[in-house]
């Protein structure tokens, strides 16, 4: 994927934060960066085999988040309400 496409897919991320994140993923061997000497310059990123190996565990995690999100939100609301009561 091109940098711009990745950025559009992640709302509210700054260009700097995305650049740093992609650089760290590349350093960890999870993402490969490909430069194309064109005008304008083009850079694309792809998951490496190691990066692809994370997809199944991440799918399990995102399934868990989807299944428990309402409970997590309720816990946050309870915690925040207790904090507000304690501040009084």
Residue pairs with C-beta under 8 A, 6 or more apart in sequence:
1 44
1 45
1 46
2 42
2 43
2 44
2 45
3 18
3 22
3 43
3 45
6 18
6 22
6 45
7 13
7 15
7 18
10 18
13 21
22 31
22 33
22 45
25 31
25 51
26 32
26 33
26 45
28 50
29 48
29 50
29 51
30 47
30 48
30 50
30 51
30 54
31 45
31 46
31 47
31 48
31 51
32 45
32 46
32 47
32 48
33 43
33 44
33 45
34 43
34 44
34 45
34 46
35 41
35 42
35 43
36 42
36 43
36 44
47 55
65 72
